[in-house]
């Protein structure tokens, strides 16, 4: 989009702080000026975000990059915060939300959801979709954790 100045809004969490550090590093190498940054509370309310971001966009910077969880993104988008900026968020935030994607439509008008660069590896995709979700093989112990997190459930024998 040829933006040269952005503001970064990040959540005060491990994910947000790490994302902010990585974004600063990448922005420096891509000649993007991070004109400002704002740390917001993890699991904040709509009122918290509206208060913390009341002046967002008043400095002439019209692009804000959000770094945080899907739940925080959803709360932010439902608030009246940052109405003077173009939000850029990771596409995965829509998928991570506990709500259905349709809740984003009215609240995210104009938001750009960016996808990371990725190569499709058909062999991995075929392998992944063939795995039994409720009884993963021993060499993939993370699969059951992923499944339980995604579907908010517990599998037999897992605590």
Order of alpha helices (4+ residues) and beta strands (2+ residues): beta-alpha-beta-alpha-beta-alpha-beta-alpha-alpha-beta-alpha-alpha
